[in-house]
């Protein structure tokens, strides 16, 4: 048996995706965080 069975499936998935896909999802997540942070600040200013 290989050691891949002991590793988590997330590591194998990230390796298959590649760096470009990882950066895409990272930037996408940061954009969503910025949107929700701005929306929360805007709603807070309304009340």
Secondary structure, 3 states (H helix, E strand, C coil): CCHHHCCCHHHHHHHHHCHHHHHHHHHHHHHHHHHHHHHHHHHHHHC
